[in-house]
Amino acid sequence: MKAIVRTLAAVAAFAMAGSAAQAANVAVSGVTASSTYYTYNVQNLINGSGLTGGVHDGDYTHKWMTDQSQTGWLVFDLGSSYNLTGTDIWNYNGGCCGEGRSAKDLRISTSLDGVTYTTLGDYVLGNTAASDFTAQQIAFSSLARYVRFDLFSNYEDGIYTGLSEVQFQGASAGAVPEPAAWAMMITGFGLAGTALRRRRSIAAAAA
């Protein structure tokens, strides 16, 4: 009997693990900023503008930056809770006005209610003068609806700090197993039931 219970537990755990592994880009519901320079738009950080095949074109009309401040913050609302596994960040980088505006020292925090945040870590973003550039990937694990970026410094620009695009990866906290996972679980339960009936038949015959 204990072997059957262990089999059932293993099947369920494997199926749920397979479902959780289906992490994908999270569609961000909205983003707010401490400030935004008037010719820029903070929504550029989440609307995919300037991105083609994971490469950003560097066009300033597809970027965001603070309004005359080296420091600032951003809060991303994911719309619901997710088991996050990381983020891709396209820094300000080249394409307009100098890579000195690229964010450098970054703190990432997460929250379920948008009030109480837990710090995940402090990171240093790289920068490039290239007009076309790819993302920097940061891995972390957190159950959250809100993600906060605190920007503490840039690469030597006096009054502006910016980013180009931000994406998050994860799976919905309320996600259910995929059909294949359900099929695996049902098959496992069926095999366990068959084994239990066989054991009972053998026991009855022996008696």
Backbone hydrogen bonds, N-H to C=O, Kabsch-Sander energy under -0.5 kcal/mol:
donor,donor_aa,acceptor,acceptor_aa,energy
5,V,1,M,-2.3
6,R,2,K,-2.4
7,T,3,A,-2.1
8,L,4,I,-2.6
9,A,5,V,-2.5
10,A,6,R,-2.4
11,V,7,T,-2.5
12,A,8,L,-2.5
13,A,9,A,-2.6
14,F,10,A,-2.5
15,A,11,V,-2.4
16,M,12,A,-2.5
17,A,13,A,-2.4
18,G,14,F,-2.2
19,S,15,A,-1.9
20,A,16,M,-2.7
21,A,17,A,-1.7
22,Q,19,S,-1.6
23,A,21,A,-1.4
24,A,170,G,-2.2
26,V,168,F,-3.0
28,V,26,V,-0.9
29,S,77,D,-2.0
30,G,77,D,-1.7
32,T,75,V,-2.1
34,S,73,W,-2.3
37,Y,65,M,-2.3
40,Y,37,Y,-2.6
41,N,63,K,-1.1
44,N,41,N,-1.9
45,L,42,V,-1.7
46,I,43,Q,-1.8
47,N,43,Q,-1.1
51,L,48,G,-1.9
52,T,55,V,-2.3
55,V,52,T,-1.5
56,H,133,F,-3.1
57,D,50,G,-2.0
62,H,59,D,-2.1
63,K,60,Y,-1.6
64,W,163,L,-2.5
66,T,161,T,-2.6
68,Q,66,T,-1.0
69,S,159,I,-1.4
72,G,151,L,-1.8
74,L,149,F,-2.3
75,V,32,T,-2.4
76,F,147,V,-3.3
77,D,30,G,-3.1
78,L,76,F,-0.6
78,L,145,R,-2.8
82,Y,144,A,-2.6
83,N,171,A,-3.2
84,L,82,Y,-1.2
84,L,142,S,-3.1
85,T,169,Q,-2.7
86,G,169,Q,-1.0
87,T,138,I,-2.7
88,D,167,Q,-2.6
89,I,136,Q,-2.6
90,W,165,E,-2.9
91,N,89,I,-0.8
92,Y,162,G,-1.0
94,G,128,T,-0.5
94,G,130,A,-1.0
101,R,98,G,-1.3
102,S,99,E,-1.8
103,A,162,G,-1.4
104,K,153,S,-2.7
106,L,104,K,-0.6
106,L,123,Y,-3.0
107,R,150,D,-2.2
108,I,121,G,-2.3
109,S,148,R,-2.3
110,T,118,T,-2.2
111,S,146,Y,-2.2
117,Y,115,V,-0.6
118,T,110,T,-2.8
120,L,108,I,-3.1
121,G,108,I,-1.2
123,Y,106,L,-3.7
125,L,104,K,-2.9
125,L,123,Y,-0.5
133,F,56,H,-1.6
136,Q,89,I,-2.8
137,Q,135,A,-0.5
138,I,87,T,-2.8
140,F,85,T,-1.4
142,S,84,L,-1.6
144,A,82,Y,-2.5
144,A,142,S,-0.7
145,R,111,S,-2.6
146,Y,111,S,-2.8
147,V,76,F,-2.1
148,R,109,S,-3.2
149,F,74,L,-2.9
150,D,107,R,-2.5
150,D,148,R,-0.5
151,L,72,G,-3.1
151,L,149,F,-0.6
152,F,105,D,-2.7
152,F,150,D,-0.6
153,S,105,D,-0.8
155,Y,100,G,-0.9
155,Y,102,S,-1.2
156,E,154,N,-1.1
157,D,100,G,-1.5
162,G,101,R,-2.7
163,L,64,W,-1.6
164,S,90,W,-3.2
165,E,90,W,-1.5
166,V,45,L,-2.9
167,Q,88,D,-2.5
168,F,26,V,-0.5
169,Q,86,G,-2.3
170,G,24,A,-2.2
171,A,83,N,-1.5
173,A,81,S,-2.2
175,A,172,S,-1.9
181,A,178,E,-0.6
182,W,178,E,-2.4
183,A,179,P,-2.6
184,M,180,A,-2.0
185,M,181,A,-2.3
186,I,182,W,-2.8
187,T,183,A,-2.5
188,G,184,M,-2.2
189,F,185,M,-2.6
190,G,186,I,-2.5
191,L,187,T,-2.5
192,A,188,G,-2.4
193,G,189,F,-2.5
194,T,190,G,-2.4
195,A,191,L,-2.3
196,L,192,A,-2.0
197,R,193,G,-2.4
198,R,194,T,-2.4
199,R,195,A,-2.2
200,R,196,L,-2.0
201,S,197,R,-2.3
202,I,198,R,-2.4
203,A,199,R,-2.2
204,A,200,R,-2.4
205,A,201,S,-2.4
206,A,202,I,-2.2
207,A,203,A,-1.5
